[in-house]
Structures are given as structure tokens and as C-alpha cells.
Amino acid sequence: MNSAEDFIKRYRDNLAPVLRDLEPGRKALLALFWTGVVFLLASAPGFVLLFRTGQPVYLVAAAPFAVAALYQFYRFSEKKKDYTAEFKNGVIRELVALIDPHLDYYPHRHIGEDDYRESDIFRSRIDRFEGDDLVEGGLGATRLRFSELWHQEKHETTDSKGRRQTRWETVFKGIFFIADFNKHFLGKTYVVPDARENILGIGRLFEKWSFGHGELVALENPEFEKLFTVYGTDQVEARYILSPSLMERLVNFRNKAGTRVHIAFIHSKLFLALSINKNLFEPKIFSSGAQSGYLREYFRYLALVAGIVDDLNLNLRIWGKV
């Protein structure tokens, strides 16, 4: 695992030249976008007058500008896809290699829905499931995969006038991680954010219900229990998995991540969902792409997730699979 100092050197030697080469493309994208805005603004007076007077002549005056604006925005959208592909293949791939050369990067792939369901972490209906930026490979003895994922559930309601309304609820958005834990679990163990983080002062009442994830597992680590609640279908196995050392490592990882973390130990895998309410690993269009600040943030997230192997000591093979 490379450090922030390695990132600075790699940025100066490898990434900065690539970003400079991409700058003309980014500026051409901006030109398309702002040209579209200008045409759209030019069409506005005609539409205002059309709505006020109802005279078709104003539509005739506004329509060419509106059509020109739509065409520019269409070109912007198409060109952005090409620019994003160049950015990911030239920049994000380099960042992944900097984390570890044994990791492979696939910008248009993601963790599959079946693997996501296997984790049994989020049981809400899946009405929309998207993702990208899959990273997979081996770090030491541990095989791992992670990608960005976005899981949404659709809710439809009807108001008093019979009008149907649709609302999309985000169940999970962030990075989803899967690693081999080198033991076949007989039960299922879930480590979820402590209810008191979200329900003011009355979390313990709600912890009595596991929502189908097994029984509440009591552990003797006050710092761990401030951050997490544990449910399991096998109390003995859950305590065996969550050794004092692993609980301490999970506390340290949660504090380093600075966001909500869900974990499941199922079959022979560790599933980890890291909530991040933003789109990662995308190019900046409206500011200079040659700046290193946002790439440093991308590197931090990549290092954070790939670092789970070391943070949780997954390469220490204390169990054999049974």
C-alpha cells in the first residue's frame, strides 16, 4: 500500500502530464455547455412573450434558439462520455495501480446485484441498481472486490385529487466491498451503525428488534458498542468472529472512514458497505482538471477501502475453511 507521499510523486511524474493533455478536451466541453446556455437565454424572451400574449410569432422567434441550445447540450453530453472514459482510463487506473499493482480496474463494471443481495445488509426492495468503477484483485492471501453502488427503492402515492406521485428513496449509495474471510460461517453476523447515532437517546429500545437479522449480540467493548450494534443468528460464532482485536480494528476503521459502515460476515465472505453521498472517481468539468486536490481525495478513498485488508488483518489466516 503506497502512502500520500507516493501519491504526490506519482501525481507530479505521471498524472499531471495526463491531466494537462486532457485540458483541451475539458475546455472544449465547457465551450459546448456555455454555448448551450447562451442559446437557451436567447430563447427565453420569445417564450415569455408567447406565454403572455399567446401569439405564435414569438414561438417562431424562440424555437431556433431553443433547438440550438438542445443540440449543444446533446453534444456536451456525448462528448462528456468520451472525456470521462479518457479520464478514468488515464487517471483513475493510474491511482488504482498506485494503491497496488495487483489490483485491476474496470470503469464500466460494478458489484453485481446477486452479490449485493447475498450480503443481506439492505433488505429494501431494489427498484434501481447502478454502479461503476469496479476494482478487484488480490492483496496478499486475500481476494477482494469493491465498486461504487447506488440502490434505490421506488415509492408511489396518490394525493387527495387522485394524482400519482413517485418518490425515489436512496437505500445505499457509496462503496461496496467484498473480501474472502477464509472461514465458512455457519451463521450470519451483522455489524451495523449503532441506533443511537440516528435516534436521539432511545436507540436501545429499537435495538431489541433485529429486523430479521437474528438476535442482538452483547459484547464487552464499550467503545465498539458506542459505534456499532451487532446481530447474529449464532451467538457463539458472532463472539468468535468479533474478537477483541477485530473489534478494536473496526473502531479504528470507522473513525478513519468518518462515515456510516455496515458489515456482514456470511458464508466465507466479509461484506462492507461504506456510505458516501457523492459520485467518486469522476472528472471535474467546471474547474481545472490539472489540480491535484480532488485526486488526493479519490486516492484517499481508494486507499481507505483497499486498506481494509490490512486494517482488519484479513491476511492473518487464523482459521481454515471448513
Buried (B, 14 or more C-beta within 10 A) or exposed (E): EBEEEBBEEBBEEBBBEBBEEBEEBBEBBBEBBEBBEBBBEBBEEBBEBBEEEEEEEBBEBBBEBBEBBBBBBEBBEEBBEEBBEBBBEBBBBBBBBBBBEEBBBBBEBBBBEEBBEBBBBBEEEBEEBEBBBBBBBBBEEBBBBBBBBBBBBEEEEEEEEEEEEEEEEBBBBBBBBBBBBBBEBEBBBBBBBBBBBEEEEEBEEEBEEBEEBBBBBEBEBEEBBEBBBBBBBBBEBBBEBBEEEBBEBBBEBBEEBEEBBBBBBBBBBBBBBBBBEEEBBBBBBEEEBBEBEBBBEBBEBBBBBBBBBBBBEBEEEEBEEE
